[in-house]
């Protein structure tokens, strides 16, 4: 699936909403790291490097959501395809 550059912002917002529905907090931080899913003080947290480009942010969020277990819930087909595809390339 090809995502147009202007669609990455909407996709990023959709993925952030999905993370919230799964009980995870998404934090955009500055630093020398890739990012991903972790548990911090018994809370699910997804850390994303805010200096990364939009495509990379979507890839990091997709991989983290895949790790959280989105296979067991209903997702819009487009979002599921994005998560599956982006998580593989991460």
N, CA, C and O atoms as CSV, one atom per row, in Angstrom:
chain,resi,resn,atom,element,x,y,z
A,1,UNK,N,N,0.846,-1.183,0.000
A,1,UNK,CA,C,0.000,0.000,0.000
A,1,UNK,C,C,0.884,1.235,0.000
A,1,UNK,O,O,1.837,1.329,0.773
A,2,UNK,N,N,0.570,2.152,-0.847
A,2,UNK,CA,C,1.303,3.416,-0.911
A,2,UNK,C,C,0.495,4.486,-0.188
A,2,UNK,O,O,-0.697,4.658,-0.444
A,3,UNK,N,N,1.146,5.189,0.702
A,3,UNK,CA,C,0.491,6.283,1.409
A,3,UNK,C,C,1.069,7.576,0.867
A,3,UNK,O,O,2.286,7.738,0.781
A,4,UNK,N,N,0.197,8.480,0.507
A,4,UNK,CA,C,0.649,9.784,0.042
A,4,UNK,C,C,1.152,10.578,1.237
A,4,UNK,O,O,0.686,10.402,2.362
A,5,UNK,N,N,2.106,11.449,0.973
A,5,UNK,CA,C,2.738,12.222,2.047
A,5,UNK,C,C,1.711,12.969,2.898
A,5,UNK,O,O,1.835,13.019,4.122
A,6,UNK,N,N,0.700,13.548,2.251
A,6,UNK,CA,C,-0.293,14.313,3.001
A,6,UNK,C,C,-1.188,13.422,3.867
A,6,UNK,O,O,-1.836,13.917,4.789
A,7,UNK,N,N,-1.233,12.116,3.586
A,7,UNK,CA,C,-2.045,11.196,4.382
A,7,UNK,C,C,-1.341,10.738,5.657
A,7,UNK,O,O,-1.987,10.213,6.564
A,8,UNK,N,N,-0.025,10.930,5.734
A,8,UNK,CA,C,0.707,10.467,6.906
A,8,UNK,C,C,0.241,11.155,8.183
A,8,UNK,O,O,0.174,10.514,9.232
A,9,UNK,N,N,-0.078,12.435,8.119
A,9,UNK,CA,C,-0.528,13.156,9.316
A,9,UNK,C,C,-1.844,12.578,9.825
A,9,UNK,O,O,-1.996,12.357,11.027
A,10,UNK,N,N,-2.809,12.328,8.917
A,10,UNK,CA,C,-4.082,11.720,9.321
A,10,UNK,C,C,-3.867,10.320,9.876
A,10,UNK,O,O,-4.482,9.937,10.871
A,11,UNK,N,N,-3.000,9.568,9.236
A,11,UNK,CA,C,-2.709,8.214,9.690
A,11,UNK,C,C,-2.070,8.246,11.078
A,11,UNK,O,O,-2.398,7.427,11.936
A,12,UNK,N,N,-1.165,9.186,11.293
A,12,UNK,CA,C,-0.529,9.328,12.603
A,12,UNK,C,C,-1.573,9.607,13.676
A,12,UNK,O,O,-1.513,9.033,14.763
A,13,UNK,N,N,-2.522,10.478,13.381
A,13,UNK,CA,C,-3.592,10.784,14.333
A,13,UNK,C,C,-4.455,9.549,14.613
A,13,UNK,O,O,-4.820,9.291,15.760
A,14,UNK,N,N,-4.782,8.783,13.557
A,14,UNK,CA,C,-5.574,7.560,13.726
A,14,UNK,C,C,-4.836,6.556,14.612
A,14,UNK,O,O,-5.446,5.916,15.469
A,15,UNK,N,N,-3.539,6.420,14.408
A,15,UNK,CA,C,-2.750,5.482,15.198
A,15,UNK,C,C,-2.651,5.934,16.656
A,15,UNK,O,O,-2.666,5.101,17.562
A,16,UNK,N,N,-2.551,7.233,16.886
A,16,UNK,CA,C,-2.527,7.747,18.258
A,16,UNK,C,C,-3.847,7.456,18.966
A,16,UNK,O,O,-3.855,7.085,20.140
A,17,UNK,N,N,-4.959,7.623,18.259
A,17,UNK,CA,C,-6.270,7.304,18.839
A,17,UNK,C,C,-6.382,5.818,19.158
A,17,UNK,O,O,-6.913,5.439,20.202
A,18,UNK,N,N,-5.887,4.988,18.264
A,18,UNK,CA,C,-5.914,3.552,18.488
A,18,UNK,C,C,-5.079,3.180,19.711
A,18,UNK,O,O,-5.490,2.342,20.514
A,19,UNK,N,N,-3.926,3.792,19.853
A,19,UNK,CA,C,-3.083,3.541,21.032
A,19,UNK,C,C,-3.838,3.898,22.312
A,19,UNK,O,O,-3.784,3.154,23.291
A,20,UNK,N,N,-4.534,5.023,22.306
A,20,UNK,CA,C,-5.308,5.434,23.480
A,20,UNK,C,C,-6.407,4.418,23.789
A,20,UNK,O,O,-6.658,4.113,24.955
A,21,UNK,N,N,-7.063,3.891,22.750
A,21,UNK,CA,C,-8.104,2.892,22.944
A,21,UNK,C,C,-7.534,1.615,23.564
A,21,UNK,O,O,-8.227,0.906,24.294
A,22,UNK,N,N,-6.266,1.333,23.266
A,22,UNK,CA,C,-5.614,0.146,23.820
A,22,UNK,C,C,-4.984,0.420,25.185
A,22,UNK,O,O,-4.347,-0.457,25.768
A,23,UNK,N,N,-5.165,1.637,25.688
A,23,UNK,CA,C,-4.660,1.981,27.014
A,23,UNK,C,C,-3.201,2.388,27.042
A,23,UNK,O,O,-2.566,2.357,28.096
A,24,UNK,N,N,-2.666,2.769,25.897
A,24,UNK,CA,C,-1.259,3.177,25.831
A,24,UNK,C,C,-1.159,4.690,25.639
A,24,UNK,O,O,-1.972,5.303,24.947
A,25,UNK,N,N,-0.161,5.262,26.258
A,25,UNK,CA,C,0.135,6.683,26.098
A,25,UNK,C,C,1.212,6.824,25.034
A,25,UNK,O,O,2.207,6.099,25.056
A,26,UNK,N,N,1.020,7.753,24.103
A,26,UNK,CA,C,2.028,8.024,23.084
A,26,UNK,C,C,2.763,9.298,23.482
A,26,UNK,O,O,2.156,10.349,23.688
A,27,UNK,N,N,4.080,9.180,23.585
A,27,UNK,CA,C,4.902,10.338,23.944
A,27,UNK,C,C,5.903,10.609,22.826
A,27,UNK,O,O,6.576,9.698,22.344
A,28,UNK,N,N,5.990,11.867,22.425
A,28,UNK,CA,C,6.953,12.288,21.426
A,28,UNK,C,C,8.082,12.999,22.168
A,28,UNK,O,O,7.884,14.063,22.753
A,29,UNK,N,N,9.258,12.399,22.135
A,29,UNK,CA,C,10.404,12.905,22.877
A,29,UNK,C,C,11.574,13.143,21.935
A,29,UNK,O,O,11.671,12.527,20.874
A,30,UNK,N,N,12.444,14.030,22.332
A,30,UNK,CA,C,13.633,14.339,21.554
A,30,UNK,C,C,14.805,13.556,22.128
A,30,UNK,O,O,14.989,13.514,23.344
A,31,UNK,N,N,15.599,12.936,21.259
A,31,UNK,CA,C,16.761,12.200,21.734
A,31,UNK,C,C,17.369,11.351,20.645
A,31,UNK,O,O,16.947,11.394,19.489
A,32,UNK,N,N,18.361,10.581,21.027
A,32,UNK,CA,C,19.069,9.709,20.109
A,32,UNK,C,C,18.563,8.279,20.292
A,32,UNK,O,O,19.263,7.439,20.857
A,33,UNK,N,N,17.369,8.008,19.823
A,33,UNK,CA,C,16.754,6.692,19.947
A,33,UNK,C,C,15.756,6.503,18.819
A,33,UNK,O,O,15.330,7.465,18.179
A,34,UNK,N,N,15.390,5.261,18.586
A,34,UNK,CA,C,14.433,4.938,17.549
A,34,UNK,C,C,13.003,5.094,18.061
A,34,UNK,O,O,12.175,5.746,17.425
A,35,UNK,N,N,12.729,4.505,19.189
A,35,UNK,CA,C,11.386,4.561,19.761
A,35,UNK,C,C,10.742,3.197,19.762
A,35,UNK,O,O,11.260,2.252,19.166
A,36,UNK,N,N,9.609,3.095,20.432
A,36,UNK,CA,C,8.887,1.834,20.484
A,36,UNK,C,C,8.022,1.733,21.726
A,36,UNK,O,O,7.797,2.714,22.435
A,37,UNK,N,N,7.544,0.520,21.968
A,37,UNK,CA,C,6.625,0.230,23.071
A,37,UNK,C,C,7.401,-0.202,24.304
A,37,UNK,O,O,8.372,-0.953,24.207
A,38,UNK,N,N,6.967,0.280,25.462
A,38,UNK,CA,C,7.553,-0.169,26.720
A,38,UNK,C,C,6.511,-0.030,27.827
A,38,UNK,O,O,5.457,0.580,27.644
A,39,UNK,N,N,6.832,-0.603,28.963
A,39,UNK,CA,C,5.978,-0.452,30.145
A,39,UNK,C,C,6.772,0.362,31.154
A,39,UNK,O,O,7.888,-0.001,31.527
A,40,UNK,N,N,6.182,1.463,31.587
A,40,UNK,CA,C,6.846,2.390,32.496
A,40,UNK,C,C,5.940,2.598,33.707
A,40,UNK,O,O,4.851,3.158,33.581
A,41,UNK,N,N,6.385,2.150,34.874
A,41,UNK,CA,C,5.578,2.260,36.099
A,41,UNK,C,C,4.175,1.699,35.889
A,41,UNK,O,O,3.187,2.364,36.196
A,42,UNK,N,N,4.088,0.496,35.376
A,42,UNK,CA,C,2.833,-0.219,35.141
A,42,UNK,C,C,1.924,0.452,34.102
A,42,UNK,O,O,0.736,0.138,34.038
A,43,UNK,N,N,2.454,1.351,33.304
A,43,UNK,CA,C,1.674,2.008,32.252
A,43,UNK,C,C,2.264,1.652,30.895
A,43,UNK,O,O,3.482,1.584,30.729
A,44,UNK,N,N,1.381,1.426,29.927
A,44,UNK,CA,C,1.816,1.163,28.555
A,44,UNK,C,C,2.191,2.497,27.911
A,44,UNK,O,O,1.395,3.435,27.891
A,45,UNK,N,N,3.397,2.566,27.393
A,45,UNK,CA,C,3.886,3.807,26.798
A,45,UNK,C,C,4.524,3.494,25.448
A,45,UNK,O,O,5.267,2.523,25.307
A,46,UNK,N,N,4.221,4.329,24.466
A,46,UNK,CA,C,4.881,4.254,23.174
A,46,UNK,C,C,5.674,5.545,23.023
A,46,UNK,O,O,5.118,6.643,23.022
A,47,UNK,N,N,6.974,5.386,22.897
A,47,UNK,CA,C,7.857,6.545,22.759
A,47,UNK,C,C,8.221,6.691,21.283
A,47,UNK,O,O,8.640,5.729,20.639
A,48,UNK,N,N,8.056,7.893,20.762
A,48,UNK,CA,C,8.380,8.183,19.366
A,48,UNK,C,C,9.337,9.364,19.351
A,48,UNK,O,O,9.117,10.363,20.037
A,49,UNK,N,N,10.392,9.246,18.570
A,49,UNK,CA,C,11.345,10.340,18.436
A,49,UNK,C,C,10.669,11.458,17.651
A,49,UNK,O,O,10.318,11.283,16.484
A,50,UNK,N,N,10.490,12.603,18.296
A,50,UNK,CA,C,9.774,13.694,17.631
A,50,UNK,C,C,10.578,14.329,16.508
A,50,UNK,O,O,10.033,15.111,15.728
A,51,UNK,N,N,11.855,14.010,16.410
A,51,UNK,CA,C,12.684,14.540,15.335
A,51,UNK,C,C,12.585,13.682,14.064
A,51,UNK,O,O,13.090,14.078,13.014
A,52,UNK,N,N,11.944,12.518,14.152
A,52,UNK,CA,C,11.791,11.635,12.990
A,52,UNK,C,C,10.784,12.242,12.012
A,52,UNK,O,O,9.933,13.046,12.395
A,53,UNK,N,N,10.895,11.845,10.749
A,53,UNK,CA,C,9.919,12.327,9.766
A,53,UNK,C,C,8.589,11.600,9.978
A,53,UNK,O,O,8.526,10.622,10.722
A,54,UNK,N,N,7.534,12.075,9.328
A,54,UNK,CA,C,6.190,11.510,9.526
A,54,UNK,C,C,6.141,10.021,9.212
A,54,UNK,O,O,5.533,9.251,9.955
A,55,UNK,N,N,6.772,9.612,8.122
A,55,UNK,CA,C,6.745,8.200,7.745
A,55,UNK,C,C,7.377,7.344,8.843
A,55,UNK,O,O,6.844,6.291,9.194
A,56,UNK,N,N,8.491,7.785,9.377
A,56,UNK,CA,C,9.172,7.034,10.434
A,56,UNK,C,C,8.312,6.974,11.696
A,56,UNK,O,O,8.265,5.941,12.364
A,57,UNK,N,N,7.638,8.064,12.023
A,57,UNK,CA,C,6.746,8.074,13.188
A,57,UNK,C,C,5.630,7.052,13.018
A,57,UNK,O,O,5.292,6.329,13.956
A,58,UNK,N,N,5.057,6.997,11.812
A,58,UNK,CA,C,3.996,6.021,11.527
A,58,UNK,C,C,4.551,4.604,11.639
A,58,UNK,O,O,3.878,3.717,12.164
A,59,UNK,N,N,5.758,4.383,11.156
A,59,UNK,CA,C,6.373,3.060,11.242
A,59,UNK,C,C,6.584,2.640,12.694
A,59,UNK,O,O,6.301,1.499,13.059
A,60,UNK,N,N,7.078,3.551,13.518
A,60,UNK,CA,C,7.331,3.239,14.929
A,60,UNK,C,C,6.021,2.946,15.655
A,60,UNK,O,O,5.923,1.973,16.404
A,61,UNK,N,N,5.024,3.786,15.432
A,61,UNK,CA,C,3.719,3.567,16.067
A,61,UNK,C,C,3.092,2.259,15.596
A,61,UNK,O,O,2.511,1.529,16.399
A,62,UNK,N,N,3.202,1.958,14.317
A,62,UNK,CA,C,2.637,0.719,13.773
A,62,UNK,C,C,3.267,-0.503,14.419
A,62,UNK,O,O,2.563,-1.431,14.816
A,63,UNK,N,N,4.592,-0.507,14.525
A,63,UNK,CA,C,5.282,-1.640,15.146
A,63,UNK,C,C,4.884,-1.784,16.616
A,63,UNK,O,O,4.684,-2.898,17.102
A,64,UNK,N,N,4.771,-0.669,17.314
A,64,UNK,CA,C,4.390,-0.711,18.729
A,64,UNK,C,C,2.963,-1.227,18.892
A,64,UNK,O,O,2.688,-2.026,19.787
A,65,UNK,N,N,2.060,-0.774,18.031
A,65,UNK,CA,C,0.673,-1.243,18.110
A,65,UNK,C,C,0.574,-2.724,17.780
A,65,UNK,O,O,-0.215,-3.449,18.386
A,66,UNK,N,N,1.362,-3.168,16.835
A,66,UNK,CA,C,1.399,-4.597,16.501
A,66,UNK,C,C,1.844,-5.396,17.723
A,66,UNK,O,O,1.302,-6.463,18.010
A,67,UNK,N,N,2.828,-4.872,18.430
A,67,UNK,CA,C,3.321,-5.524,19.644
A,67,UNK,C,C,2.267,-5.529,20.756
A,67,UNK,O,O,2.208,-6.460,21.559
A,68,UNK,N,N,1.443,-4.490,20.795
A,68,UNK,CA,C,0.373,-4.410,21.798
A,68,UNK,C,C,-0.741,-5.423,21.541
A,68,UNK,O,O,-1.496,-5.760,22.453
A,69,UNK,N,N,-0.844,-5.908,20.308
A,69,UNK,CA,C,-1.828,-6.941,20.014
A,69,UNK,C,C,-3.073,-6.468,19.305
A,69,UNK,O,O,-4.183,-6.760,19.750
A,70,UNK,N,N,-2.917,-5.742,18.207
A,70,UNK,CA,C,-4.086,-5.280,17.458
A,70,UNK,C,C,-4.722,-6.390,16.625
A,70,UNK,O,O,-5.772,-6.182,16.017
A,71,UNK,N,N,-4.099,-7.561,16.593
A,71,UNK,CA,C,-4.647,-8.673,15.811
A,71,UNK,C,C,-5.978,-9.156,16.376
A,71,UNK,O,O,-6.771,-9.770,15.663
A,72,UNK,N,N,-6.222,-8.883,17.640
A,72,UNK,CA,C,-7.423,-9.389,18.304
A,72,UNK,C,C,-8.604,-8.430,18.274
A,72,UNK,O,O,-9.680,-8.763,18.770
A,73,UNK,N,N,-8.419,-7.238,17.695
A,73,UNK,CA,C,-9.508,-6.263,17.688
A,73,UNK,C,C,-9.842,-5.851,16.260
A,73,UNK,O,O,-9.042,-6.035,15.343
A,74,UNK,N,N,-11.044,-5.287,16.085
A,74,UNK,CA,C,-11.433,-4.817,14.765
A,74,UNK,C,C,-10.741,-3.498,14.457
A,74,UNK,O,O,-10.706,-2.584,15.281
A,75,UNK,N,N,-10.196,-3.425,13.262
A,75,UNK,CA,C,-9.617,-2.183,12.745
A,75,UNK,C,C,-10.158,-1.961,11.350
A,75,UNK,O,O,-10.460,-2.914,10.632
A,76,UNK,N,N,-10.279,-0.713,10.971
A,76,UNK,CA,C,-10.643,-0.414,9.592
A,76,UNK,C,C,-9.594,-1.070,8.697
A,76,UNK,O,O,-8.406,-1.042,9.015
A,77,UNK,N,N,-10.019,-1.651,7.593
A,77,UNK,CA,C,-9.067,-2.360,6.729
A,77,UNK,C,C,-7.841,-1.535,6.334
A,77,UNK,O,O,-6.732,-2.064,6.272
A,78,UNK,N,N,-8.036,-0.257,6.070
A,78,UNK,CA,C,-6.908,0.582,5.682
A,78,UNK,C,C,-5.893,0.699,6.814
A,78,UNK,O,O,-4.688,0.613,6.579
A,79,UNK,N,N,-6.373,0.896,8.039
A,79,UNK,CA,C,-5.482,1.018,9.197
A,79,UNK,C,C,-4.763,-0.304,9.455
A,79,UNK,O,O,-3.567,-0.312,9.745
A,80,UNK,N,N,-5.484,-1.419,9.352
A,80,UNK,CA,C,-4.851,-2.726,9.553
A,80,UNK,C,C,-3.752,-2.959,8.523
A,80,UNK,O,O,-2.673,-3.448,8.858
A,81,UNK,N,N,-4.028,-2.608,7.273
A,81,UNK,CA,C,-3.037,-2.786,6.212
A,81,UNK,C,C,-1.799,-1.915,6.473
A,81,UNK,O,O,-0.667,-2.357,6.278
A,82,UNK,N,N,-2.027,-0.691,6.910
A,82,UNK,CA,C,-0.901,0.207,7.225
A,82,UNK,C,C,-0.076,-0.360,8.364
A,82,UNK,O,O,1.152,-0.397,8.282
A,83,UNK,N,N,-0.734,-0.801,9.424
A,83,UNK,CA,C,-0.015,-1.351,10.576
A,83,UNK,C,C,0.792,-2.576,10.164
A,83,UNK,O,O,1.968,-2.690,10.508
A,84,UNK,N,N,0.164,-3.492,9.428
A,84,UNK,CA,C,0.867,-4.698,9.009
A,84,UNK,C,C,2.062,-4.384,8.133
A,84,UNK,O,O,3.145,-4.937,8.325
A,85,UNK,N,N,1.865,-3.500,7.178
A,85,UNK,CA,C,2.932,-3.171,6.238
A,85,UNK,C,C,4.055,-2.373,6.890
A,85,UNK,O,O,5.231,-2.670,6.680
A,86,UNK,N,N,3.705,-1.376,7.667
A,86,UNK,CA,C,4.719,-0.517,8.292
A,86,UNK,C,C,5.480,-1.270,9.387
A,86,UNK,O,O,6.681,-1.063,9.556
A,87,UNK,N,N,4.802,-2.128,10.119
A,87,UNK,CA,C,5.472,-2.881,11.175
A,87,UNK,C,C,6.506,-3.829,10.590
A,87,UNK,O,O,7.534,-4.081,11.219
A,88,UNK,N,N,6.253,-4.358,9.399
A,88,UNK,CA,C,7.207,-5.263,8.751
A,88,UNK,C,C,8.465,-4.532,8.314
A,88,UNK,O,O,9.555,-5.102,8.354
A,89,UNK,N,N,8.330,-3.277,7.897
A,89,UNK,CA,C,9.481,-2.544,7.381
A,89,UNK,C,C,10.269,-1.863,8.485
A,89,UNK,O,O,11.355,-1.343,8.230
A,90,UNK,N,N,9.760,-1.854,9.685
A,90,UNK,CA,C,10.428,-1.168,10.803
A,90,UNK,C,C,11.635,-1.925,11.274
A,90,UNK,O,O,12.312,-1.490,12.205
